[in-house]
Amino acid sequence: MPDARTTRPQPDPAVVSDATAVPEVVPRTAVVTLCDGDFHFGAAALANSLARHGFRGTLWVGTRGDLPAWAGGAATEGRVRRLAVADGFDVRFFPLATGGLLSFQKARALLHVLDDLAGDADRLFFFDADIVVKNEWAVFEEWAAEGAAVCLDISDPYMLPGHPRRRFWARMLERQGLPVRPVTGYYNAGFLGLDRRDRALLEVWARLVDRLPEEGRPLHVRRFRTRASPLHFMDQDMFNAALMAVDVPLAPIGPDAMDALFPYNHYMAHAYWRQKPWTRDYVRDALRGFPPGKAHSEFWKYLDGPIRPFAAAEHRRRVRNLKLGKLIGRFYARPSVED
């Protein structure tokens, strides 16, 4: 029997008129990051990388405390401060709840953006403030169109459905009356791309974080006991537990998407290892055997505009420090996954 897909009449491209063409639907997208303290340097780098790679829309930055000096020109719009960065792209700052660790506020902050700040958004992306994007924004939109865009973490990326920690999370879900589905892989909570229709993932993630004290896990520390604990990286572990509890299709990519393990990707660079780029002395670290890795090199490509959080002379000094650290690393380095 012939395949119906091959026998269906197809229009001749030469005679298809504009009236019959299907217009491309461009999603309205909101991008979110959170920062406090000196992480505003990371938010600036993320914003610059988005602007340079064609994102147009709003980067929502959840903050605590005063805005950084580079945002001094932001206009006040109610409880939101708006800073124009490039044509069609702005940064909008919104206040976060004070107290507690920022990592435990991710899910609630994302729901706040979807429900209260960017009500017309069809899709939402979250990036930690130590990430920069490395490719055209259209690549990220295409990724999220396939399902929830997630990245495997460098820690146990191939976690199997029967892993003891995953079984512990399954019992947590069952105690809360939530369903459990088999999931393979352990995912980094520093990045997520999600369509509005799949917001249930955020709701469950927030609920699980809120219930951590009932599991005997305090919310004033980010890491609990050793990595063998089923709730060590508590916010990230609850993100992975939430992925087991919702019927949301996943579009996973390996750790290489964050410049981890195989740092030659075309998605993003995540400077998660050791100190953050804006605090490191690369020469000192290189002399100790820890030269800068590729993610740190990528980060400094995006701090010279359009947002400039450092004065020009200070920026040049820090880039020279990075380059010298890389040079030292050619001759002396300790074995390491990524520094």
HUZIPE-V695385 format. One record per backbone hydrogen bond with DSSP energy under -0.5 kcal/mol. NH is the residue of the N-H (numbers start at 1). CO is the residue of the C=O. If there is no record, write none. Layout:
# HUZIPE-V695385
nh = {NH,NH}
co = {CO,CO}
This chain:
# HUZIPE-V695385
nh = {6,7,8,13,15,16,20,21,23,26,27,29,30,31,32,33,35,39,40,41,43,44,45,46,47,48,49,50,51,52,53,54,55,57,58,59,60,60,61,61,62,62,63,64,71,72,74,75,77,80,81,82,83,85,86,89,90,91,92,93,94,96,101,104,105,106,109,110,111,112,113,114,115,116,117,117,118,121,122,123,124,125,126,127,128,131,132,134,135,137,139,140,140,141,142,143,144,145,146,147,148,149,150,150,152,153,156,159,163,167,168,169,170,171,172,173,174,175,176,176,177,178,181,185,186,188,191,192,193,194,196,198,199,201,202,203,204,205,206,207,208,209,210,211,212,214,215,215,216,217,218,221,224,225,229,232,234,234,237,238,239,240,241,242,243,244,244,245,245,246,248,251,253,257,258,259,260,262,263,264,268,269,270,271,271,272,279,280,282,285,286,287,288,288,289,290,297,298,299,300,301,302,303,305,309,315,316,317,318,319,320,321,322,323,324,325,326,327,328,329,330,330,331,332,334}
co = {3,3,4,11,12,12,17,17,21,24,25,27,123,58,125,60,62,36,37,38,39,40,41,42,43,44,45,46,47,48,49,51,50,88,29,90,31,58,59,92,33,60,94,35,68,69,71,82,80,77,93,75,91,89,89,86,57,83,59,81,61,63,219,101,102,103,105,106,107,108,109,110,111,112,112,113,113,118,28,28,194,30,192,32,190,128,269,267,267,53,136,136,137,137,138,139,140,141,143,144,249,193,148,251,253,186,154,156,160,163,164,165,166,167,168,169,170,171,172,173,174,173,244,159,157,151,188,126,149,124,122,195,196,198,199,199,200,201,202,203,204,205,206,207,209,211,211,212,213,212,216,218,232,223,226,229,222,232,233,234,235,236,237,238,239,240,241,241,242,242,246,148,150,254,255,256,255,260,261,262,257,132,258,130,269,270,276,276,280,281,282,283,284,285,286,285,293,294,295,296,298,299,300,307,307,311,312,313,314,315,316,317,318,319,320,321,322,323,324,325,326,327,328,328,289}
